[in-house]
């Protein structure tokens, strides 16, 4: 059997500052063998109602799927003469440190990378013979397959090893199903049988995997695998036998590789909230929820973070909210279902290799004629968020800390500067303590009346000005022994109920988190949701109308859950379960407080929560997202630039409503390394976030080291100005929020969504973005810059007008350097656009223009 090794690195405080890339399976380059006398050289199979597959024996054989409305356009195809199904059994090693995870492939015990096609057939869900045959593959699942529309397309055959003498020679059956889900989506399932062996010696095959990697590096692997006659026919069932490994345990494949064609110049977008890149062609993208890291490759902070805490710096691929979904510049799109760890390998110019940890692969292929259509089709399947409450998007969300008097003092200043305010977000409502990394909260979700005396009066006074109160919580609970003023000890309550995640000894799993340990709620336990909804109800009873639902990315990969499910797949699912509990409470509360007939609908109150961790289906359960803990810097991988990339990549992945902390969060104030928020960075971040769905401040983890919106007259004046700019397009924001809830389209959009044929647009990253389809924003993201280079895309006949000077730009595909002094970000509207005209009118009425 394969092994899983999990290594804890929480307490390792002196580490390699340049950690190596995790080892992974090499690219599989096996042959495809046509092994059926009944398959014709060319045939079109129609399946479902709207799709068809072309089978051809040309150049070694391939299949190509298209929509009947556009039969010449392939939405998925294999590479002629090359295997598209492979499988392996490999050891897995996981390294874990404080919410950061690395998954490594270790020794490969056996692999099958040669493939035969023996049958291609159309079947219906009533085909008893097929169902009986299908169930033999599904040894991990006893349910019959559910087909939306018949007939279903089935490809069957064998995969087998290359016959090298020193490696076990094995083979197995496989089955690939394609079935239509709706008019624009195909479901696919890859099932792998148990391995059969001609000759098996029960011995350790350590070292073979390393030799395989060496051959690949030397360029010899492809030569040996492609030699004429190197593939051998699959042995008959009588010649094969199963290897028994251990007491009654049969070896199984735990890696399935799905390989298919890509074009050399095809660009891949999506994969959830990604912070460093927009296009992933040439990269290997792991899909695992985790901390994004501190620096993510930006120096010197990544060096320092890795040195003192194992892999704490992260890298370009680490993210809170990945998604196994992509769309391409060729209007192709695919996503995986389920929650197993997976890797999308796009390092080869002509193919995609999709590797899934498990013995089955399930997903969908999406047909769409444009990026907007693909997003709409994708979110139709996974789900979309509800409309945000209007109060949340009406003015600034003032994020601050300090206690009742501090809040009242800042509120007075903001009223003096006439800042439009929607709410005060007070994350320290639970009380605060000082730790090694700065000011941190007591994770016990109740108001701390010592820090906030007169809480109820503060809530009441804010409400009289239509300002809501927002708070903070997460699915972890801290020990409360040292907290002097507490009414409840939620950790002890959860422990007594048995709803905390357990370790292998059956005790609460104490998870290291920054400077202290916490217990995590077991969200698979049926009592957890009931209990935590009571906590949320008490928050709302205290006057809270919105909250940050933080964390969700740190479930240990060796945790023991109530449900008994695999913690590695549960790890990716955990943030969705966390969102679901919050969303269910919001819906239940809304139903109980719905405005009755005859009452003023404007008196209806609504709740909202926002979170950072997520996975594929998070848009269905989350209401609003934020991008987590960026550095207070100008850098590309973890500073202000990265938050633009995260905003746009998540939007391409179905996360319609997203935003970042104004000014960033992570502050470092060490003798040698200092990352402190400058006034200029803060002002530019205000300008950027004035064009996102929510305009929210954050003091950062070390408030005294950072410039704040309340620091001086300049910062307060600029904050007031940008809050009014944000208010000026509220009318359009309401439209876009409605569109996001109905179609899944993001508020902030990469230009690719509207100008997919412009190759220059396809290369854009953080340089500029659109708000809806009518506003173009070119933010200043570099220190000391007072102008930007704007690009006006090809694909639509329109004239762009600079909002501050009125200058117009007529030529498509042109660039222009545009002045952007502080207070005047480079923003353009379409001439003649109703949205543009109203926006300019509102700016004038607010004395901004």
C-alpha positions in Angstrom: 0.0 0.0 0.0 1.0 3.6 -0.5 1.9 5.6 2.6 0.9 9.1 3.8 3.5 10.9 5.9 2.5 14.1 7.6 5.3 16.2 9.2 4.6 19.0 11.6 6.9 22.0 11.3 5.2 24.3 13.7 8.0 24.6 16.2 10.9 24.7 13.6 12.4 28.2 14.0 15.5 28.1 11.9 14.8 27.0 8.3 16.0 27.2 4.8 14.9 30.6 3.6 14.7 29.3 0.0 12.7 26.1 0.3 12.7 23.7 -2.7 9.9 23.1 -5.0 7.8 20.1 -3.9 8.5 16.9 -5.7 5.7 15.8 -8.1 4.9 13.1 -10.6 6.7 13.6 -13.9 4.7 14.3 -17.0 3.2 11.0 -18.4 4.0 10.5 -22.1 2.5 7.1 -22.9 1.2 5.9 -26.2 -2.4 5.4 -27.3 -3.2 2.0 -28.8 -6.3 1.3 -30.8 -7.3 -2.2 -29.7 -10.7 -2.9 -31.2 -11.6 -4.4 -34.6 -15.1 -2.8 -34.4 -14.1 0.8 -34.2 -14.3 2.6 -37.6 -11.5 4.9 -38.7 -13.8 7.9 -38.5 -17.1 8.4 -36.7 -19.2 11.1 -35.0 -21.0 10.1 -31.8 -23.9 12.4 -30.7 -24.6 12.3 -27.0 -27.1 14.1 -24.9 -29.0 16.5 -27.1 -26.5 19.2 -27.8 -23.0 17.6 -28.0 -21.0 15.4 -30.2 -17.7 13.6 -30.2 -15.5 13.0 -33.3 -13.4 9.8 -33.2 -10.6 9.4 -35.7 -7.7 6.9 -36.0 -5.6 9.5 -37.8 -2.0 10.0 -36.4 -2.5 7.3 -33.8 -6.1 8.1 -32.8 -7.8 10.9 -30.9 -11.2 12.2 -29.8 -12.6 15.7 -30.0 -15.8 17.0 -28.4 -17.8 20.0 -29.7 -21.2 21.6 -29.3 -23.6 20.9 -32.2 -24.2 24.6 -32.6 -20.5 25.0 -33.5 -19.3 21.6 -34.6 -16.0 22.9 -36.0 -14.9 24.3 -32.6 -13.5 21.8 -30.3 -14.1 22.4 -26.6 -12.0 19.4 -25.5 -9.8 17.0 -27.4 -7.0 14.5 -26.9 -3.5 14.5 -28.5 -3.2 12.2 -31.5 -1.4 9.0 -30.6 -1.0 9.8 -26.9 -2.7 8.3 -23.9 -5.1 10.6 -22.1 -5.7 8.3 -19.1 -2.9 7.3 -16.8 -2.7 6.1 -13.1 -0.2 5.5 -10.5 0.2 4.5 -6.9 2.6 6.8 -5.0 3.5 7.7 -1.5 2.4 11.1 -0.3 4.2 13.4 2.1 2.6 16.5 3.6 4.5 19.2 5.5 2.4 21.5 7.7 3.2 24.6 9.6 0.7 27.1 11.0 -1.8 27.0 8.1 0.7 26.5 5.4 0.8 23.1 3.6 3.0 21.4 1.0 2.0 18.1 -0.6 4.8 16.1 -2.1 4.8 12.9 -4.3 7.3 10.5 -2.9 8.2 7.0 -4.2 6.0 5.7 -7.1 5.3 2.0 -6.5 3.8 1.5 -10.0 2.3 3.5 -12.8 0.3 2.7 -16.0 0.8 5.3 -18.7 0.0 3.2 -21.9 -3.6 3.3 -22.9 -5.8 1.2 -25.2 -9.2 2.1 -26.6 -11.3 -1.0 -27.0 -14.8 0.3 -27.2 -16.6 3.6 -27.7 -20.4 3.3 -27.2 -23.6 5.3 -26.5 -25.6 3.9 -23.7 -28.7 5.0 -21.6 -29.2 5.1 -17.9 -31.5 2.1 -18.3 -28.8 -0.1 -19.8 -28.5 -2.8 -17.2 -25.5 -4.5 -18.8 -23.5 -1.2 -18.7 -24.5 -0.4 -15.1 -23.3 -3.8 -14.0 -20.0 -3.3 -15.7 -19.7 0.3 -14.4 -20.2 -0.8 -10.8 -17.1 -3.0 -11.0 -15.0 0.2 -11.3 -16.8 2.1 -8.6 -15.3 0.2 -5.7 -15.2 3.4 -3.6 -18.9 4.3 -4.3 -21.9 2.0 -4.5 -24.3 4.5 -6.1 -25.5 4.2 -9.6 -24.4 7.0 -11.9 -26.9 9.8 -12.4 -27.3 10.9 -16.0 -29.1 14.2 -16.8 -29.7 13.4 -20.4 -29.2 10.2 -22.5 -27.5 8.8 -24.4 -24.2 8.9 -22.5 -20.9 8.4 -24.3 -18.6 5.8 -22.8 -14.9 5.0 -23.7 -13.4 1.8 -22.3 -10.1 0.1 -22.5 -7.0 -0.7 -20.4 -4.0 1.2 -19.2 -0.8 -0.6 -18.5 2.9 -0.1 -17.6 5.7 0.1 -20.0 7.1 -3.3 -19.3 10.4 -2.3 -17.6 11.9 -5.3 -15.8 12.7 -3.6 -12.5 9.2 -2.2 -12.0 6.0 -4.2 -11.3 4.3 -4.7 -14.7 0.6 -3.9 -14.1 -2.5 -3.1 -16.0 -6.1 -2.2 -15.2 -9.4 -1.4 -16.9 -10.7 2.1 -17.2 -13.9 3.8 -18.1 -14.5 7.4 -19.2 -18.1 8.7 -19.3 -19.3 12.0 -20.9 -22.9 13.0 -20.2 -24.7 16.2 -20.9 -25.7 18.1 -17.8 -27.5 21.0 -19.5 -27.3 22.8 -22.9 -23.9 24.2 -22.1 -22.1 21.7 -19.8 -20.8 18.1 -20.2 -20.0 16.0 -17.1 -17.1 13.7 -17.3 -16.1 10.8 -15.0 -12.9 8.8 -15.1 -13.0 5.5 -13.3 -10.0 3.3 -12.7 -10.1 -0.4 -11.7 -7.8 -2.2 -9.3 -4.3 -3.0 -10.6 -3.6 -6.5 -12.0 0.0 -7.8 -12.1 1.8 -10.3 -14.3 4.7 -10.6 -11.9 4.8 -9.0 -8.5 7.5 -9.1 -5.9 6.6 -7.6 -2.6 9.5 -5.3 -2.1 10.4 -1.7 -1.6 10.8 0.1 -4.9 12.3 3.2 -3.3 14.7 5.0 -5.7 12.9 4.2 -8.9 11.0 7.4 -8.8 14.2 9.3 -8.4 15.6 7.6 -11.5 12.5 8.4 -13.4 12.9 12.0 -12.6 16.6 11.9 -13.6 15.7 10.4 -16.9 13.2 13.1 -17.5 15.8 15.8 -16.7 18.2 14.2 -19.2 15.5 14.3 -21.9 15.6 10.5 -22.2 12.2 9.7 -20.8 10.3 10.8 -23.9 12.7 8.9 -26.2 12.3 5.6 -24.3 8.5 6.0 -24.0 8.1 6.8 -27.7 10.3 4.1 -29.2 8.6 2.2 -31.9 7.2 -1.0 -30.5 7.8 0.0 -26.9 4.2 -0.4 -25.9 3.0 -4.0 -25.4 -0.4 -5.5 -25.6 -2.4 -5.7 -22.4 -2.1 -9.1 -20.8 -5.2 -11.2 -20.6 -7.2 -11.3 -17.4 -6.1 -14.9 -16.8 -2.4 -13.9 -16.8 -2.9 -11.2 -14.2 -3.2 -11.3 -10.4 -3.7 -8.8 -7.6 -0.8 -8.0 -5.3 -1.8 -8.5 -1.7 -0.1 -5.9 0.4 -0.3 -6.4 4.2 -3.1 -8.3 5.9 -5.9 -8.6 3.4 -5.2 -5.2 1.8 -5.2 -4.8 -1.9 -3.0 -2.2 -3.7 -5.0 0.6 -5.3 -4.2 3.5 -7.6 -4.2 6.8 -5.7 -3.2 9.1 -8.6 -5.3 9.5 -11.8 -3.9 11.6 -14.6 -6.2 13.1 -17.2 -4.3 14.6 -20.2 -5.7 16.5 -23.1 -4.7 19.0 -25.8 -3.9 22.7 -25.6 -2.6 25.2 -28.1 0.8 26.7 -27.7 -0.4 30.3 -27.5 -3.5 29.5 -25.4 -3.8 31.5 -22.2 -5.3 30.0 -19.0 -7.2 32.2 -16.6 -9.0 31.5 -13.3 -8.0 28.9 -10.6 -9.8 30.9 -7.9 -8.2 33.9 -6.1 -4.6 34.0 -7.4 -2.4 36.9 -6.4 0.7 36.7 -8.7 -0.4 35.7 -12.1 -3.4 36.1 -14.5 -2.2 33.7 -17.2 -1.0 30.2 -16.0 0.2 28.7 -19.2 3.7 27.2 -18.5 2.9 26.8 -14.7 2.0 23.9 -12.4 -1.0 25.0 -10.3 -1.8 23.2 -7.1 -5.3 23.4 -5.8 -5.1 23.5 -2.0 -6.7 25.9 0.5 -4.1 27.4 2.8 -2.5 30.6 4.2 -1.3 32.8 1.3 2.1 33.4 3.0 4.0 36.5 4.1 5.7 37.9 1.0 5.0 35.1 -1.5 8.3 35.7 -3.2 8.7 39.4 -2.6 12.0 40.1 -0.9 13.4 40.5 1.7 10.3 39.6 3.6 9.8 36.1 2.1 13.4 35.3 3.1 12.8 36.4 6.6 9.4 34.7 7.0 10.8 31.4 5.7 13.9 31.6 8.0 11.9 31.9 11.2 8.8 29.9 10.4 8.8 26.9 8.0 7.6 28.0 4.5 5.7 30.9 6.1 6.7 33.1 3.2 4.5 31.1 0.8 5.0 31.4 -3.0 3.2 32.5 -6.1 0.7 29.6 -5.9 -0.3 29.8 -2.2 -3.8 31.2 -1.7 -6.7 31.2 0.7 -9.3 30.5 -2.0 -8.2 28.3 -5.0 -10.7 26.8 -7.4 -10.2 23.8 -9.8 -11.6 25.9 -12.6 -10.2 27.7 -15.6 -11.2 29.4 -18.8 -8.9 30.0 -21.8 -8.3 32.5 -24.5 -9.7 29.9 -26.9 -13.1 29.9 -25.0 -12.5 26.5 -23.4 -13.4 25.9 -19.8 -13.2 23.0 -17.4 -13.6 22.4 -13.7 -13.3 19.5 -11.3 -16.0 18.4 -8.9 -15.2 17.0 -5.4 -12.5 18.2 -3.0 -9.5 16.0 -3.5 -6.1 17.6 -3.9 -5.3 18.2 -7.5 -2.7 19.8 -9.7 -3.1 21.4 -13.1 0.2 21.0 -15.0 0.3 23.5 -17.8 4.1 23.4 -18.3 3.9 21.7 -21.7 3.1 23.8 -24.7 0.7 21.4 -26.4 -1.2 19.7 -23.5 -2.7 19.9 -20.0 -2.0 17.2 -17.5 -4.6 17.1 -14.7 -3.4 15.1 -11.7 -5.9 14.1 -9.0 -5.1 12.4 -5.7 -7.5 9.5 -5.6 -8.8 6.8 -8.0 -11.4 8.7 -9.8 -11.8 12.1 -11.5 -15.1 13.9 -12.0 -15.7 17.3 -13.5 -17.4 19.3 -16.2 -16.5 20.9 -19.5 -18.2 24.2 -20.3 -19.3 25.5 -23.7 -19.5 29.2 -24.1 -18.9 31.7 -26.8 -17.5 34.5 -24.6 -15.8 34.8 -21.1 -19.0 36.4 -19.8 -21.1 33.5 -21.0 -18.6 31.0 -19.5 -18.8 32.7 -16.1 -22.6 32.7 -16.3 -22.7 29.0 -17.2 -20.1 28.1 -14.5 -21.9 29.9 -11.7 -25.2 28.5 -12.8 -23.8 25.2 -11.7 -21.9 26.1 -8.6 -24.1 28.8 -7.2 -24.1 32.6 -6.9 -24.2 35.0 -3.9 -27.3 36.9 -2.9 -27.5 40.7 -3.4 -25.6 42.6 -0.8 -27.6 44.8 1.6 -27.8 48.3 0.2 -26.4 49.8 3.5 -23.2 47.8 3.1 -22.4 49.5 -0.3 -23.6 53.0 0.5 -20.5 54.4 2.2 -17.2 53.7 3.9 -16.9 50.7 6.2 -14.7 52.2 8.9 -12.4 49.5 10.3 -10.8 50.6 13.5 -10.1 49.5 17.1 -9.5 51.1 20.5 -12.7 51.1 22.6 -15.8 53.2 22.9 -14.2 56.6 23.4 -11.8 56.1 20.5 -14.6 55.2 18.2 -16.7 58.2 19.2 -13.7 60.5 18.8 -13.0 59.2 15.2 -16.6 59.4 14.4 -16.7 63.0 15.3 -13.8 63.7 13.0 -15.4 61.9 10.1 -18.6 63.9 10.5 -16.5 67.1 10.4 -15.1 65.9 7.1 -18.5 64.9 5.8 -17.4 61.3 5.1 -20.3 59.1 3.9 -20.3 56.1 6.3 -22.2 52.8 6.1 -20.8 51.1 9.2 -18.2 50.8 11.8 -16.3 47.5 11.8 -14.8 46.9 15.2 -12.9 43.6 15.1 -11.6 44.2 18.7 -15.2 44.1 20.1 -14.2 40.8 21.8 -11.2 42.4 23.6 -7.6 42.6 22.7 -4.2 41.3 23.9 -0.6 41.8 23.0 1.3 38.9 21.5 4.7 38.5 19.8 3.3 39.5 16.4 1.3 42.5 17.6 -2.2 43.3 18.8 -4.5 40.2 18.6 -8.0 39.4 19.6 -9.5 37.2 22.3 -11.2 34.4 20.2 -14.3 34.2 22.4 -17.2 35.6 20.5 -18.9 38.0 22.9 -18.6 41.8 23.5 -15.9 42.8 25.9 -17.7 45.5 28.0 -14.4 46.5 29.6 -13.0 47.6 26.3 -16.3 48.8 25.0 -18.3 50.2 28.0 -21.6 51.6 26.9 -21.7 49.3 23.9 -25.5 49.3 23.5 -25.6 53.1 23.6 -22.9 53.3 20.9 -24.9 50.9 18.7 -28.1 53.0 19.3 -26.3 56.3 18.5 -24.8 54.9 15.3 -28.3 53.6 14.2 -29.8 57.1 14.6 -27.4 58.1 11.8 -28.1 55.0 9.7 -24.7 53.6 10.5 -24.5 49.9 11.2 -22.3 48.0 13.7 -20.0 45.2 12.4 -17.9 42.7 14.3 -15.6 39.7 13.9 -15.6 36.0 14.5 -14.0 32.8 13.1 -14.4 29.0 13.5 -11.6 28.7 16.1 -11.8 29.2 19.9 -8.9 30.1 22.2 -8.3 29.1 25.8 -9.8 31.8 28.0 -8.0 31.0 31.3 -6.1 34.3 31.2 -8.9 36.6 30.2 -10.1 38.5 33.2 -13.6 39.6 32.0 -15.7 37.0 30.3 -19.3 35.9 30.6 -18.8 32.6 28.7 -16.0 30.3 27.9 -16.8 29.1 24.4 -13.8 26.8 24.1 -14.9 24.8 27.2 -18.5 24.7 26.0 -17.5 23.4 22.6 -15.2 20.8 24.3 -17.9 19.6 26.5 -20.3 19.2 23.6 -17.6 17.3 21.7 -17.8 19.6 18.6 -14.1 20.4 18.3 -11.9 18.7 15.8 -10.1 15.8 17.4 -6.5 14.5 17.1 -5.6 10.8 16.7 -6.0 10.3 20.5 -9.6 11.6 20.5 -8.6 14.9 22.3 -9.3 18.4 21.0 -6.8 19.2 18.3 -4.9 22.3 19.5 -3.8 24.1 16.3 -0.9 26.5 16.5 -2.0 29.9 15.1 0.4 32.8 15.1 1.3 33.3 18.8 -1.3 31.0 20.5 -3.1 27.7 20.1 -6.8 27.2 19.3 -9.4 24.5 19.0 -11.2 24.3 15.6 -14.9 23.6 15.3 -15.8 20.3 13.7 -18.1 21.6 11.0 -19.1 18.0 10.1 -20.7 17.5 13.5 -24.5 18.1 13.4 -24.5 20.0 16.7 -21.9 22.5 15.5 -24.1 24.5 13.2 -26.9 24.6 15.8 -24.5 25.8 18.6 -22.7 28.4 16.5 -25.9 29.9 15.1 -26.8 30.6 18.7 -23.5 32.5 19.0 -24.3 34.5 15.9 -27.8 35.2 17.3 -26.3 36.6 20.4 -24.0 38.8 18.3 -27.0 40.1 16.4 -28.9 40.7 19.7 -26.0 42.9 20.7 -26.7 45.1 17.7 -24.2 43.6 15.2 -25.5 43.6 11.6 -22.4 42.4 9.8 -19.2 40.5 10.6 -15.9 39.2 9.2 -16.1 35.4 9.2 -12.3 35.0 9.2 -10.1 31.9 8.7 -11.3 28.5 7.5 -8.1 27.5 5.6 -6.2 25.7 8.4 -7.9 22.3 9.0 -5.0 19.9 9.8 -4.5 17.2 7.3 -4.4 14.5 10.0 -7.4 15.7 11.9 -10.1 13.3 13.0 -13.6 14.5 12.1 -17.0 13.4 13.3 -18.1 12.4 9.8 -15.1 10.1 9.5 -14.2 11.6 6.1 -10.7 11.9 4.7 -9.3 15.1 6.3 -7.3 16.0 3.1 -10.4 16.3 1.0 -12.3 17.8 4.0 -9.6 20.4 4.2 -10.7 22.0 0.9 -14.3 21.6 1.8 -14.0 23.2 5.3 -14.2 26.9 4.2 -17.4 26.1 2.2 -18.9 24.5 5.4 -17.9 27.6 7.4 -19.6 29.9 4.9 -22.7 27.7 4.8 -23.3 28.0 8.6 -23.0 31.8 8.4 -25.2 32.0 5.3 -27.9 29.7 6.7 -28.1 31.9 9.8 -28.4 35.0 7.7 -31.2 33.5 5.7 -33.0 32.2 8.7 -32.7 35.6 10.4 -34.0 37.3 7.3 -37.0 35.0 7.1 -37.9 35.8 10.7 -37.6 39.5 10.2 -39.1 39.9 6.8 -41.2 43.1 6.3 -44.9 42.3 6.6 -47.5 43.4 4.1 -48.3 47.1 4.5 -45.0 47.9 6.3 -42.4 50.2 4.8 -39.9 47.9 2.8 -37.1 50.4 3.5 -37.4 49.5 7.2 -36.3 45.9 6.5 -32.9 45.1 8.0 -30.4 42.8 6.4 -27.3 41.0 7.7 -24.0 40.5 5.8 -20.7 38.6 6.4 -17.5 38.5 4.5 -14.7 35.9 4.5 -11.3 35.2 3.0 -11.1 31.4 2.7 -12.9 29.6 0.0 -13.1 26.9 -2.7 -15.0 26.2 -5.9 -18.5 26.4 -4.5 -17.9 29.3 -2.0 -19.8 31.8 -4.2 -22.9 29.8 -3.5 -22.6 30.1 0.3 -20.5 33.3 0.9 -22.0 36.7 0.6 -18.9 38.8 0.2 -15.1 38.1 0.1 -12.0 40.0 1.0 -8.5 39.1 -0.1 -6.9 38.5 3.2 -3.6 39.8 4.7 -1.6 41.7 2.0 1.7 43.3 3.0 1.7 47.1 3.5 3.9 47.4 0.5 4.0 48.3 -3.2 5.4 44.9 -4.2 3.9 42.6 -6.8 3.3 39.2 -5.1 1.9 40.3 -1.7 1.4 44.1 -1.8 -1.0 46.5 -3.5 -0.4 45.1 -7.0 -1.3 41.5 -5.8 -4.6 42.7 -4.5 -5.6 43.8 -8.0 -4.6 40.4 -9.4 -6.5 38.6 -6.7 -9.6 40.8 -7.3 -9.6 40.0 -11.1 -8.6 36.3 -11.0 -11.3 35.6 -8.4 -13.8 37.5 -10.5 -13.0 35.2 -13.5 -13.6 32.3 -11.1 -17.1 33.2 -10.0 -16.3 35.3 -6.9 -18.5 38.2 -7.9 -18.1 40.4 -4.8 -14.5 40.8 -3.5 -12.3 43.6 -2.1 -9.1 44.2 0.0 -8.2 46.0 3.2 -7.4 49.7 2.3 -3.7 50.0 3.0 -3.0 46.3 3.4 -2.6 44.4 6.7 0.7 42.8 7.4 3.2 45.1 9.1 6.7 44.2 10.0 8.7 46.4 12.4 11.9 44.5 13.1 15.4 46.1 13.6 16.6 44.8 10.2 13.3 44.5 8.2 10.6 47.1 8.3 7.3 47.1 6.3 5.3 50.0 7.6 2.4 51.6 5.8 3.4 54.9 4.3 1.0 57.8 3.8 1.4 57.6 0.0 0.6 53.9 -0.1 -2.5 54.5 2.0 -3.7 57.3 -0.2 -3.2 55.3 -3.4 -4.9 52.2 -1.9 -7.9 54.5 -1.0 -8.1 55.5 -4.7 -7.9 51.9 -5.8 -10.6 50.7 -3.4 -13.0 53.5 -4.2 -13.7 51.4 -7.3 -14.3 48.1 -5.6 -17.6 46.8 -4.3 -16.8 47.7 -0.6 -14.7 50.6 0.6 -13.3 49.3 3.9 -10.3 50.3 6.0 -8.1 48.3 8.3 -5.5 49.5 10.7 -3.2 46.5 10.2 -1.7 44.1 12.7 0.5 46.9 14.1 -1.6 50.1 14.0 0.9 52.4 15.6 3.4 51.6 12.8 1.1 52.5 10.0 -0.3 55.6 8.5 -4.1 55.6 9.2 -7.0 57.4 7.6 -7.3 59.4 10.8 -3.6 60.3 11.1 -3.8 63.9 10.0 -5.8 66.4 7.9 -4.3 65.2 4.6 -5.3 61.5 5.2 -8.8 62.5 6.5 -9.4 64.9 3.6 -8.3 62.2 1.1 -10.4 59.6 2.8 -13.5 61.8 2.6 -12.8 62.6 -1.1 -12.4 58.9 -2.1 -15.5 57.9 0.0 -17.5 60.5 -2.0 -16.1 59.1 -5.3 -17.2 55.7 -4.1 -20.6 57.1 -3.3 -20.9 58.8 -6.8 -21.2 55.4 -8.5 -23.5 53.8 -6.0 -26.3 53.8 -8.5 -24.2 51.6 -10.9 -22.9 49.5 -8.0 -26.4 48.5 -7.1 -27.0 47.5 -10.8 -23.8 45.4 -10.8 -24.6 43.7 -7.5 -27.9 42.7 -8.9 -26.2 41.4 -12.0 -23.7 39.5 -9.9 -26.4 37.8 -7.9 -28.3 36.9 -11.1 -25.4 35.9 -13.4 -22.3 35.6 -11.3 -20.5 38.4 -13.0 -17.9 40.3 -11.0 -18.1 44.0 -10.1 -14.4 44.5 -11.0 -13.4 42.9 -14.3 -10.4 42.0 -16.2 -10.6 43.6 -19.6 -10.6 40.1 -21.1 -14.2 39.7 -20.1 -15.3 42.4 -22.6 -12.4 42.4 -25.1 -11.4 38.7 -25.3 -10.0 39.0 -28.9 -7.4 41.7 -28.0 -4.1 40.0 -27.5 -2.7 42.9 -25.6 -5.6 42.7 -23.2 -4.9 39.0 -22.6 -1.4 40.0 -21.4 -2.6 42.5 -18.8 -2.3 41.8 -15.1 -2.7 44.4 -12.5 -2.2 47.4 -14.7 -5.9 48.3 -15.2 -9.4 46.9 -14.8 -13.0 47.7 -15.5 -15.9 48.4 -13.2 -18.8 46.7 -15.0 -18.6 47.4 -18.7 -18.7 51.2 -18.4 -15.8 52.4 -16.3 -12.1 51.9 -16.9 -9.6 52.3 -14.0 -5.8 52.6 -14.3 -4.6 52.8 -10.7 -1.2 54.1 -9.5 0.5 51.2 -7.9 4.1 52.4 -7.7 5.8 54.6 -5.2 6.4 58.2 -6.4 4.5 57.8 -9.7 2.3 60.7 -10.8 1.2 59.3 -14.2 0.1 56.0 -15.6 0.0 54.3 -19.0 -3.5 53.6 -20.1 -4.4 51.2 -22.8 -7.7 51.5 -24.8 -8.7 48.1 -26.0 -9.7 46.8 -29.4 -13.1 45.3 -29.9 -15.8 48.0 -29.4 -16.4 51.3 -31.2 -16.4 53.8 -28.3 -14.6 56.9 -27.1 -13.1 56.9 -23.7 -13.3 60.2 -21.6 -11.0 61.0 -18.7 -13.3 62.0 -15.9 -11.1 64.8 -14.5 -10.0 66.7 -17.6 -12.6 65.6 -20.1 -10.0 64.6 -22.6 -11.2 62.0 -25.0 -9.4 59.0 -26.5 -10.7 57.7 -29.8 -8.2 55.2 -31.2 -8.7 51.5 -30.4 -5.6 49.6 -29.4 -3.7 52.8 -28.4 -1.8 53.8 -25.3 -1.5 57.1 -23.6 0.4 58.5 -20.6 -2.2 60.1 -18.3 -1.5 62.3 -15.3 -2.6 60.9 -12.0 -1.6 63.1 -9.1 -2.8 62.0 -5.7 -6.6 62.6 -5.5 -7.1 62.2 -9.2 -6.8 58.6 -10.2 -6.9 57.8 -13.9 -10.5 56.8 -14.5 -12.4 56.8 -17.8 -16.0 56.5 -18.9 -17.5 55.9 -22.3 -18.7 59.0 -24.1 -22.5 58.9 -24.4 -22.8 56.2 -21.7 -25.7 56.8 -19.4 -23.6 55.3 -16.5 -20.8 57.7 -17.4 -23.1 60.7 -17.5 -24.7 60.0 -14.2 -21.3 59.3 -12.6 -19.9 62.6 -13.7 -23.1 64.4 -12.6 -22.8 62.9 -9.1 -19.1 63.9 -8.8 -20.1 67.5 -9.6 -23.0 67.4 -7.0 -20.5 66.1 -4.4 -18.1 69.0 -5.2 -15.5 66.4 -6.4 -15.4 67.4 -10.0 
